[in-house]
């Protein structure tokens, strides 16, 4: 069975659904099954996403994209800088 990948927004929504089910008297295992994940996954998601909202998750994803872009730029500039240093020394 292929693994399903959920977005942070979907995970937060499923956690909210599970919280409602738990408040209605269902066990954590039953709530996890009803939202379509294992109990282990529920606990892992709750640890990672339990305290953030949907808007915060979107912001986090945007910041991660920006961070990856900036890291790539720094790597490229470092390579260019090393090439220029080698050329200036005349060791090519």
Secondary structure, 3 states (H helix, E strand, C coil): CCCCCCCHHHHHHHHHHHHHHHHCCCCHHHHHHHHCCCHHHHHHHHHHHCCCCHHHHHHHHHHHHHHHHHHHHHHHHHHHHHHHHHHHHCCC
